[in-house]
Amino acid sequence: MTTELSAFAQGIFDAQPFSKFLGAELTEVGPDSAEIRVRIRPELLQQHGFVHGGVLSYLADNALTFAGGLALGGDALTAEYKVNYAKPATGETVVARAKALVTTRRQSVCQCTIHTVSADGEERLVAVAQGTIVAAGDRGRQS
């Protein structure tokens, strides 16, 4: 990971008020990948004591968009994504890791795994997502 790439990605992340509100951290980036973490706290839980699906969905969306945007070489937007919730999310931290699988000039198809991390560092897969990311410059174009 280059310092320039990391600084670019962190600058975009720091400009996201919702990420700040959730206490999310952009912990790793690569030329086609990203990792985002959120420390689990009571305000992020649903009525059964599991991390709310909206938090997991946020992590998937944002990690997918960062991975795709970096693969596309700039700022990007989510065109679509899908999340499969596999297991209840409990633990100390939740982490999303996304990677671009196929990138063309205008879009990137990405995959994301979401894990919870226990106090002893054990990871457990809780959700999987896939999405299509487009360059931000393409947002006004119509088919």
Summary of the structure (lengths in Angstrom):
residues: 143
radius of gyration: 14.8
end to end distance: 35.0
largest distance: 49.6
contacts: 475
relative contact order: 0.19
helix: 31%
strand: 42%
